[in-house]
Amino acid sequence: MAKKWDKDFFEERDRLNEIVFSNEHLGIKRFFALDEQAYHGGALDEQTKEFMGLVASMVLRCDDCISYHLKKVYDTGATKEQIYEAFNVALVVGGSIVIPHLREAAEKLESLF
């Protein structure tokens, strides 16, 4: 069985964000706010946007981003089958270089379900 990872991931993410934000850099704060707001529901719902974030993160091979969007899309009520469909799109778009990231994401997904 895959280890439970999400609690530790988000705690560490929050800890590191506190370090970044402690420097009070306006440009960084604005970018983070823009990033967060991009995933709010609008013409596209939150789940669709999180799926887009997950696929883009897999293609770009950003493990932290994959973990983040995987948990967020799970939290929106996505099914395992829907998430595997997104994994497939990422694999087709990104090619075989995505495979190592797909493996890690699949293991994390198992622990969520």
N, C-alpha and C positions, 0 to 999 in steps of 0.2 A: 504494500500500500504506500502510496506517495505521502511524503511528510507534509504536515500542515505548514504552509509558508506565508500565508497572506498577512497574518497578524504581525509577524516579525518584519516583513517587507514594509508595511505601512508605518510601523513604529520607527524604523530606521530612516525611511523617507521623510517623516515629520521631523526627526532629529536633525537631519542634514539640511532640510529647508530652514529650520530655525537659525542655523549658522549662516546660510546665504542671506536671509532676511535681516539678520542682526546688523548688517552693514548699511542698511537703509538706502541702497542704491535705487533711485527712482526708475531708471530704465529696466532694471531686472524685475522690480515689483510690477511694473506695467506689463512686461512680457508674460510673467506668471499669471496675472489677472486675465490677460487676453487668452492665454492657453486654457485656463479653467472655464472661461465663459463660452469658448467655442463648442463645448460639449453639452451646453444647456439645450433643452428642446426648443425648437423653432419650426421652420418649414420642414426640417427633418427632426424626428423624435430623438430623444437621448440614446435609446438603444442603437438606432441606426448609426448615429455619430460615434458611439463607442465601438461598434463593429468596424467602422472606417478607420478609427484610431488603431484598433488591433491589427488590421490587415496592413496598414501603412507601417506600423512598428515592426511587424514581422519582415516585411520587405526591406526595411531600413536596418534590420538586425539589431535593434535596441532592446536588450533583454529587460532592462528596468521598465521601459515603455510597454513591452509585451505583458509583463506581470501586472502593471497598473491597469491596462485596458482589459486584460483577461478578467481580472477581478471585477472591474466596473461593469463589463458586459454581462457577467454572471449575475451581478447584483440587480441588473435590470430585468432579470427573469428569463434570459436566453437559455435555451435548451442545449444539451451537449451536442445534439445533431446540428443545430444552427451554428454553434461555434466551430464544429468540424467543417462545415461548409465555408466559413470564413477562413479557416486554416487552408483549405483547398485553394481558395482564390489567392491567398498570399503565396502559396507554393507555385501556382501557375504564373503569377505575375513576377515573382522574385526568382524563380528557378531553384535549382538544387542547393544553392548556398543557404536557403531558408531552412533546409532539413534539420540541422542541429538545433535551431531555435524552435522549430516545430516539435521536436522531441521533448525539449524542456517545457514548452507550453502544454503539451499533452500530459506530462506528468503532473504539472500544477493543476490542470483541469481536473484530473482524476481526484485529487485531494479536495476539490471544491464540491464535487458531487459525491 
